[in-house]
Amino acid sequence: MNITSILLIAAVLIAIYVLSLFNRLKIFQVRIKASIQEIGNQLKRQSSLIPNLAESAKTYLKHEKDIYSMITSARKAIDDAAKSGNVAKLDQSQEMVNKILGSLRVIVESNPELKASGIIQNFMDELRDTADKLMYARRTVIDLSADYNSTISTIPGIWIAPLLGFKEEKGLDTALSGEHISVSSAELQDPKINLQ
């Protein structure tokens, strides 16, 4: 084998590797985009469930007018976020819905008539299921972004990816400082439960 053959084989192997890396990075990008779209899809589902829950709850919650304005605000935030496709807005609208669900859960638990309503319970289950799917979709975006960014940040991707036009994926925006980052000493303690 002469030097020309060796160089030709090396060039072919490098070309195959570069094409393989390009395809893998493109697949990551497509999956990240699809996961973000799934977040929007679940938010739309949640947005359509909320008015049904509100209508069902109206007969039971006549004295709780604040909950209706909170539900309406949440639905508007979800619709706006889903239309924008902005990951930060999607994340904020999900946080708003989680707060409202917590408030609604307290009302349902403190009102035996409402708690016994099968319709309300069904909608609450649907909303909980949707919230779980949203959490899974968000986790998928985070994982895919981390894998993609790891691939373009390590050798040899760090040299090849910029040449192919690949840049870091932002993933989900979250604050890098604040209470959610640290764990207090009280949170490290084993929980004490007293059922008496």
LOLUM-953067 format. One line per 5 residues: number of its first residue (from 1); their letters; for each residue x, y, z of C-alpha. Coordinates in steps of 0.001 Angstrom, whole numbers, plus 500000, padded with zeros to 6 digits. Each point is the difference from the previous one (the first is absolute). Layout:
NUM> A> X:Y:Z  ... .
//
This chain:
1> MNITS> 500000:500000:500000  501397:503320:499014  499605:503337:501799  497324:501207:497574  497771:497020:500828 .
6> ILLIA> 500483:500549:503735  499148:503694:499679  496959:499192:497880  498727:497448:502548  500612:502487:502842 .
11> AVLIA> 498111:502725:498102  497062:497652:499367  499892:498973:503685  500112:503632:501128  497231:500895:497541 .
16> IYVLS> 497855:497125:501276  500562:501119:503593  499134:503633:499191  496812:498913:498202  499088:497757:502922 .
21> LFNRL> 500556:502836:502482  497974:502397:497829  497084:497556:499859  500123:499353:503733  499977:503737:500798 .
26> KIFQV> 497103:500589:497573  498022:497206:501673  500610:501644:503385  498734:503331:498657  496858:498434:498527 .
31> RIKAS> 499241:498124:503235  500542:503138:502108  497583:501916:497766  497458:497156:500160  500245:499915:503800 .
36> IQEIG> 499412:503746:500201  496987:499541:497719  498747:497259:502340  500160:502476:502877  497807:502335:497931 .
41> NQLKR> 497681:497114:499112  499497:499069:503652  499481:503647:500934  497270:500218:497341  498402:496868:501435 .
46> QSSLI> 500153:501536:503443  498546:503214:498622  496976:498142:498641  499507:498061:503245  500051:503084:502207 .
51> PNLAE> 496731:501553:498676  498224:496662:500439  501258:499818:503552  498906:503577:500586  496483:499325:498703 .
56> SAKTY> 499669:496905:502148  501357:501758:503043  497700:503024:499607  497039:498094:501380  501987:499095:503098 .
61> LKHEK> 502212:503023:500457  497570:502912:499847  501692:501566:503028  503491:499591:498510  500032:502650:497252 .
66> DIYSM> 503776:500511:500164  500682:496515:498680  498203:500817:496732  502164:503024:499307  503113:497941:500804 .
71> ITSAR> 498864:497243:497612  499259:502549:497273  503427:501605:500485  501682:496610:499818  498193:499070:496820 .
76> KAIDD> 500952:503304:498361  503637:499530:501056  500017:496460:498591  498444:501096:496700  502470:502887:499649 .
81> AAKSG> 502976:497774:500854  498899:497232:497622  499548:502494:497154  503393:501606:500616  501947:496727:500151 .
86> NVAKL> 502319:501778:502465  501379:497426:502445  500265:502528:502850  496339:501017:499561  498968:496338:499851 .
91> DQSQE> 501872:499411:503237  498430:503051:501703  496478:499013:498969  500585:496494:501385  501100:501493:503336 .
96> MVNKI> 496831:502141:500072  497799:496967:499346  501767:498027:502726  499283:502790:502511  496348:500102:498975 .
101> LGSLR> 499708:496221:500211  501371:500172:503529  497400:502618:500979  497225:498041:498335  501124:496793:501680 .
106> VIVES> 499741:501696:503420  496478:501197:499182  498955:496550:498766  501419:498287:503075  498339:502448:502388 .
111> NPELK> 496601:499743:498307  498492:496475:500425  497277:500659:497398  502560:500987:497413  502371:497184:500956 .
116> ASGII> 497233:497472:499442  499233:501287:496514  501121:497436:497436  500132:502621:497264  502331:502233:501957 .
121> QNFMD> 502163:497063:501007  500216:498827:496374  501132:503436:498837  502503:500224:502839  501384:496595:498972 .
126> ELRDT> 500252:501146:496381  501810:503173:501041  502366:497998:502215  500686:497612:497101  500702:502938:497708 .
131> ADKLM> 502302:501561:502604  501905:496700:500169  500326:499915:496210  501233:503598:500043  502606:499132:502598 .
136> YARRT> 501128:497054:497875  500191:502170:496848  502019:502627:501873  502342:497299:501312  500424:498718:496429 .
141> VIDLS> 500949:503481:498742  502509:500351:502825  501545:496562:499346  500165:500409:496224  501506:503488:500304 .
146> ADYNS> 502604:498682:502437  500921:497102:497679  500164:502290:496966  502070:502628:501818  502328:497315:501371 .
151> TISTI> 500568:498671:496497  500941:503397:498567  502049:500966:503074  502293:496980:500093  502785:498877:497714 .
156> PGIWI> 499707:499581:497009  496539:501648:499881  501397:503274:501308  502101:500276:496827  497527:498616:497484 .
161> APLLG> 496605:501328:501187  500792:503706:499415  501231:499181:496500  496642:498334:499310  498060:502969:501434 .
166> FKEEK> 498881:498433:503283  499654:502207:503068  499062:499313:503600  496297:499296:500668  498513:502041:502794 .
171> GLDTA> 497541:497370:501242  497725:501248:502793  500823:503292:501692  500323:499805:503738  501676:502290:502444 .
176> LSGEH> 503485:498917:500990  499653:501420:503493  497289:500197:502620  498298:497864:502610  499245:497170:497546 .
181> ISVSS> 503747:499376:499584  500846:499548:503688  498720:497449:502495  499490:501161:503578  501078:497940:503007 .
186> AELQD> 496321:499512:500911  499373:498477:496555  502829:497515:500598  498348:498624:503147  497888:496850:499885 .
191> PKINL> 496305:500916:500100  498172:499269:503254  496454:498748:499583  497535:499801:502878  496633:498462:499142 .
196> Q> 498456:500401:503471 .
//
